[in-house]
Amino acid sequence: MEETRRRTLHGRRRGKKLRLGQRSLLDTLLPRLTLAVPPPPGRIDLAAAFGGRLLPDGVWLEVGFGAGEHLVWQAEQHPEAGLIGCEPYLNGVAKCLAHIERAGIGNIRLFTDDARLVMAGLPARSLTRVFVLFPDPWPKTRHHKRRFVQRETLDRLAELMVPAGELRLATDDPSYLPWMVEHAVTHPAFEWLAECPSDWRDRPADWPATRYERKKLAGRPTFLRFRRFG
């Protein structure tokens, strides 16, 4: 697993120095919420991960949750779903833990490394919804292979998602948008749900904005929704 981690994970692990309260949350709350990923070929025990709870809305996965605003909002609005959030940037993880503590919610589990390690360990047809929101665009051509949205990634998500499950992608980067659309639209397992321009230009009601989006660092956000065929 360490070899896989070195090969796939790019970007920063830490930013500015964490405050005392943030370090405390990493030491105390994070261990209670950390998703256990067994070494290959083992599979994650989702029932055990969520305390044996019945999850009528299934398990949702968010790749790169940033500071956790979207992840925590979805968990609050959907208490009958179990949410897995993956984020290697520890400063963002600390902020997410603070949101979780304030909200007092118990249906989130966290993984602080490459999301593909979680994807490799999940059972087939175990996810009802997946979010990949504003991933690093890696704009240089030589870095395009680092982009999360790739054919092989979508192949794996197709294996993991239940029929009619929903995949949500978002970007504000003008170079990443056509890449996302091309890869997802041409994948045989996914159907684009857009019927008119407002379907990707306007934010869905159940898609809260994050602080990153409000900064509008790269451009106007685009919201893409796909359904898993089957």
C-alpha positions as CSV (number, residue, x, y, z in Angstrom):
1,M,0.0,0.0,0.0
2,E,2.9,2.4,0.7
3,E,4.1,1.9,-2.9
4,T,0.6,2.7,-4.2
5,R,0.4,5.8,-2.0
6,R,3.7,7.2,-3.3
7,R,2.8,6.5,-6.9
8,T,-0.7,8.1,-6.8
9,L,-0.7,11.0,-4.3
10,H,0.4,14.4,-5.5
11,G,0.0,17.9,-3.9
12,R,0.5,19.2,-0.4
13,R,-0.1,17.3,2.8
14,R,0.3,20.2,5.2
15,G,-0.1,24.0,5.0
16,K,0.4,26.6,7.7
17,K,1.0,25.5,11.3
18,L,-2.1,24.0,12.9
19,R,-3.7,25.7,15.9
20,L,-3.7,23.9,19.2
21,G,-7.5,23.1,18.9
22,Q,-7.0,21.7,15.4
23,R,-4.1,19.5,16.5
24,S,-6.3,18.2,19.4
25,L,-9.1,17.2,17.0
26,L,-6.6,15.3,14.8
27,D,-5.4,13.5,17.9
28,T,-8.8,12.7,19.5
29,L,-11.7,12.9,17.0
30,L,-10.0,11.8,13.8
31,P,-9.0,8.3,15.1
32,R,-12.7,7.7,16.0
33,L,-13.8,8.6,12.5
34,T,-11.0,7.2,10.4
35,L,-12.1,4.6,7.8
36,A,-10.1,1.4,8.1
37,V,-8.9,0.2,4.6
38,P,-7.5,-3.3,4.7
39,P,-4.5,-4.2,2.5
40,P,-5.4,-5.8,-0.9
41,P,-7.3,-7.9,-1.7
42,G,-9.3,-7.2,1.4
43,R,-12.6,-5.3,1.3
44,I,-13.8,-2.5,3.6
45,D,-16.5,-3.7,6.0
46,L,-19.0,-0.8,5.5
47,A,-21.5,-2.1,8.1
48,A,-18.7,-2.1,10.7
49,A,-17.4,1.2,9.6
50,F,-20.8,2.9,10.4
51,G,-21.4,1.1,13.6
52,G,-23.8,-1.5,12.2
53,R,-26.3,1.2,11.4
54,L,-29.0,0.6,8.8
55,L,-28.3,3.1,6.0
56,P,-31.5,3.4,3.9
57,D,-29.8,6.0,1.6
58,G,-26.7,3.9,1.2
59,V,-23.0,5.0,1.2
60,W,-21.8,8.2,-0.4
61,L,-18.2,9.1,-1.3
62,E,-16.7,12.6,-1.6
63,V,-13.2,12.8,-3.2
64,G,-11.2,15.8,-1.9
65,F,-13.6,17.4,0.5
66,G,-11.4,20.5,1.2
67,A,-12.5,22.0,4.4
68,G,-15.5,19.8,4.6
69,E,-18.4,22.3,4.2
70,H,-20.1,20.3,1.5
71,L,-19.5,16.9,3.2
72,V,-20.9,18.0,6.5
73,W,-23.9,19.8,4.9
74,Q,-24.8,16.6,3.0
75,A,-24.4,14.5,6.1
76,E,-26.7,16.8,8.1
77,Q,-29.3,16.8,5.4
78,H,-29.1,13.1,4.8
79,P,-28.8,11.4,8.2
80,E,-29.8,8.0,6.7
81,A,-26.8,8.0,4.4
82,G,-23.2,7.1,5.4
83,L,-20.6,9.5,4.0
84,I,-17.0,8.7,3.3
85,G,-14.8,11.8,2.8
86,C,-11.3,11.5,1.4
87,E,-8.8,14.4,1.8
88,P,-5.0,14.2,2.2
89,Y,-4.5,17.9,3.1
90,L,-4.4,17.8,6.9
91,N,-5.3,21.5,7.4
92,G,-8.5,20.8,5.5
93,V,-9.1,17.7,7.6
94,A,-8.7,19.7,10.8
95,K,-11.3,22.2,9.6
96,C,-13.7,19.4,8.6
97,L,-13.3,17.9,12.1
98,A,-14.3,21.2,13.6
99,H,-17.4,21.3,11.4
100,I,-18.3,17.7,12.4
101,E,-17.8,18.5,16.1
102,R,-20.0,21.6,16.0
103,A,-22.7,19.8,14.0
104,G,-22.7,16.8,16.3
105,I,-23.1,14.3,13.4
106,G,-22.1,10.7,13.4
107,N,-22.6,9.5,9.8
108,I,-19.2,10.6,8.4
109,R,-16.0,8.6,8.1
110,L,-12.7,10.1,6.9
111,F,-9.7,8.9,5.0
112,T,-6.7,11.2,5.0
113,D,-4.9,9.8,1.9
114,D,-5.5,9.1,-1.8
115,A,-9.1,8.3,-2.5
116,R,-8.1,5.6,-4.9
117,L,-6.9,3.5,-2.0
118,V,-10.5,3.6,-0.6
119,M,-11.9,2.9,-4.0
120,A,-9.6,-0.1,-4.3
121,G,-11.0,-1.5,-1.1
122,L,-14.7,-0.9,-1.5
123,P,-17.0,-3.7,-2.4
124,A,-18.7,-3.6,-5.9
125,R,-22.0,-1.8,-6.0
126,S,-21.5,-0.2,-2.6
127,L,-21.9,3.5,-3.5
128,T,-25.2,5.3,-4.2
129,R,-23.6,8.7,-4.8
130,V,-20.1,10.1,-5.6
131,F,-18.9,13.7,-5.5
132,V,-15.7,14.9,-7.2
133,L,-15.9,18.6,-6.6
134,F,-13.2,21.0,-7.8
135,P,-10.3,18.6,-8.0
136,D,-6.8,19.9,-8.8
137,P,-6.9,20.7,-12.5
138,W,-3.2,20.1,-13.1
139,P,-3.2,22.5,-16.1
140,K,0.2,21.7,-17.5
141,T,-0.1,19.1,-20.3
142,R,2.7,17.0,-18.8
143,H,0.6,16.7,-15.6
144,H,-2.7,15.7,-17.2
145,K,-2.0,12.1,-16.1
146,R,-2.4,13.3,-12.5
147,R,-6.0,14.5,-13.0
148,F,-8.4,12.5,-11.0
149,V,-11.0,12.2,-13.8
150,Q,-9.5,9.5,-16.0
151,R,-11.0,6.6,-17.9
152,E,-9.6,4.1,-15.4
153,T,-11.0,6.1,-12.5
154,L,-14.5,6.2,-14.1
155,D,-14.2,2.5,-14.8
156,R,-13.7,1.8,-11.1
157,L,-16.5,4.1,-10.1
158,A,-18.8,2.3,-12.5
159,E,-18.0,-0.9,-10.7
160,L,-18.6,0.6,-7.3
161,M,-21.8,2.5,-7.9
162,V,-25.3,1.0,-7.8
163,P,-27.5,1.2,-10.9
164,A,-29.1,4.6,-11.0
165,G,-26.5,6.0,-8.6
166,E,-25.4,9.6,-9.1
167,L,-22.0,10.9,-10.0
168,R,-21.5,14.7,-9.4
169,L,-18.5,16.5,-10.9
170,A,-17.6,20.2,-10.6
171,T,-14.8,22.5,-11.8
172,D,-14.2,26.1,-12.2
173,D,-11.1,25.6,-14.4
174,P,-11.8,26.3,-18.1
175,S,-9.1,23.7,-19.2
176,Y,-10.5,20.9,-17.0
177,L,-14.1,21.3,-17.9
178,P,-13.9,19.9,-21.5
179,W,-11.7,17.1,-20.2
180,M,-14.3,16.2,-17.5
181,V,-17.2,16.3,-20.0
182,E,-15.4,14.3,-22.6
183,H,-14.3,11.6,-20.2
184,A,-17.7,11.2,-18.5
185,V,-20.0,11.6,-21.5
186,T,-18.1,9.1,-23.6
187,H,-18.0,6.5,-20.8
188,P,-20.6,3.8,-21.5
189,A,-21.6,3.4,-17.8
190,F,-22.7,7.0,-17.3
191,E,-25.6,9.1,-18.6
192,W,-25.3,12.9,-18.5
193,L,-28.5,14.3,-16.8
194,A,-28.3,17.8,-18.4
195,E,-31.2,18.8,-20.7
196,C,-30.5,22.5,-21.0
197,P,-27.6,24.9,-20.3
198,S,-29.0,25.9,-16.9
199,D,-28.6,22.3,-15.8
200,W,-24.8,22.7,-15.6
201,R,-24.6,26.5,-15.2
202,D,-26.9,26.8,-12.2
203,R,-26.2,25.3,-8.8
204,P,-28.6,22.5,-7.8
205,A,-30.6,23.3,-4.6
206,D,-28.9,20.4,-2.7
207,W,-25.4,21.5,-3.7
208,P,-24.1,24.1,-1.1
209,A,-21.3,26.5,-2.0
210,T,-18.0,26.3,-0.3
211,R,-15.6,29.0,0.7
212,Y,-13.3,28.0,-2.2
213,E,-16.2,28.5,-4.7
214,R,-17.0,31.9,-3.3
215,K,-13.5,33.1,-3.9
216,K,-14.0,32.4,-7.7
217,L,-10.3,31.8,-8.1
218,A,-10.4,30.3,-11.6
219,G,-13.8,31.2,-13.1
220,R,-17.5,30.3,-13.0
221,P,-18.3,26.9,-11.5
222,T,-19.9,24.2,-13.7
223,F,-22.0,21.5,-12.1
224,L,-22.2,18.1,-13.9
225,R,-24.5,15.3,-12.9
226,F,-24.4,11.8,-14.3
227,R,-26.5,8.7,-13.6
228,R,-25.0,5.2,-13.5
229,F,-26.6,3.1,-16.2
230,G,-28.1,-0.2,-15.2
